[in-house]
Amino acid sequence: MARAIDALRHGWPITLGSGTVLLPVETGVAVEANASRMLISCARAATLKLANQRDAAAPHAPVIIRAAEPLSLQNARPIADPALDLAHPMKGPFKAEPIIWEDDAVAAMELARLAGILPAFLVNPDNAGEAEFVHSGDLGEWSDTVQLTLATRARLPVSAQTDAEIIAFRSANDMREHVALIIGEQSADREPLVRLHSECLTGDVLGSLKCDCGPQLDAALHAMADETDSRGWGILLYMRQEGRGIGLVNKLRAYNLQDQGFDTVDANQRLGLPDEARDFPVAARMLELLGVQSIKLMTNNPKKVDALSSAGIVISERVQHQLPDNPHNRRYLATKRDRSGHLLT
């Protein structure tokens, strides 16, 4: 899995258990490659008028299309990338074909998401080069959180509270390193106030007004600092899952589509990606490694509550964590409430 993800990032082909060879359209380096078929998402196929009503219910499910003429990486890119629709409005003709290697196709779409690239591949292309083998069943083993271990810890005074400690976690399978920031003194006698915060470069670091991530991070740390006034404590789990799990580049692509009028959910789906792809069991594993089994969870997202509960974490209280909106993120927050089920007023 790790080698396959690396191959996709470098633009090399992969081959799955069925023997199918897939060359990533976005990053592919084999400029002489060509194929008559492409693997794309159902949402992208729907844009091309190739998805049926049943398919539309699963926007990031895989679809194979056949072109009338061989496809190169150059002329496949506008088919894969919705950001190019205005510049390349004429596409096709295409024909949708059944997939006889469904499990491999689903795994390929997930591999593209993990690699942070567009979910689009040339299928069995000529002149693609040597392919990296991966079995679709490897995905489950790769994502097993038992591989995550505590790597190191250090004292880290922060502006919200000088009595703080940072703890790093990593897995042999995954290059992303997650961290926990413990605010106050850890105690087995008191449930910590816990916040799962997904990495957001634009919001946490650059002060983006398109989301509420930066203010949520700051407010969470100060709420945990307030807990220490009554001998309580808190844990911020900082998850390296940018863009709700689709990666930084694809998140910025979604921003571009939002500027064209699509909401957050539709923008992700138009890219052929899930609107929620974060790996919450990783957070449960981090808590387990910290020796924490029962928490007060600061969240507006019921999916976080359900995911942690399913992983064996006892959530004694859900603490509301809503901040004022602004003109730039008002629609984003309304979409989280109306389409993603966040408990916002």
Secondary structure by P-SEA (a helix, b strand, c coil): caaaaaaaaabbbbbccccbbbbbccccccccccccbbbbcaaaaaaaccccaaaaacccbbbbbbbccccccccccccccccccccccccccbbbbbbcaaaaaaaaaaaaaaaccccccccccccccbbbbbbccccccccccccccccbbbbbbccccccbbbbbbbbccccbbbbbbbcccccccccccccccccccccccccccccaaaaaaaaaaaaaaaaaaaccbbbbbccccccccccaaaaaaaaaaaaacccaaaaaaaaccccccccaaaaaaaaaaacccccccccccaaaaaaaaaacccccbbbbbbcccccccaaaaaaaacccccccc
